[in-house]
C-alpha cells in the first residue's frame, strides 16, 4: 500500500495500521494531507545496543574541537550539547510547561 485515501481511514483496524511497513501518506484526491505512522513496540535490546555504541563513540570525541567545528559551520547549526543530563532537563521543563494547573 503506497498511500491511503482519506475516506478509507475510518475503515482501517488497529491491526491493519500496525501492519503498515512504515509512514504512509494519506491522500485526498491527488493531494497528500497527512501521514499515518504506525507505532511499533520498542526493541529494547536493539535500543540498548545503539545507546551503548553511542556512548563508546562519544568517549573518543574532543568536546572543544566539536564546539569549534560547530562554530565554523555558522548560524544554521544548533550548538546545544544534547548530553543525557541536558535532555532530561529539557524534557522536565517541557512537562512543566504542558501540565494543567
Buried (B, 14 or more C-beta within 10 A) or exposed (E): EEEBEBEEEEEEEEEEBEEBEEEBBBBEEEEEEEEBEBEEEEEEEEEEEEEEEEEEEEEEEEEEEEEEEBEEEEEEEEEEEEEEEEEEEEEEEEEEEEEEE
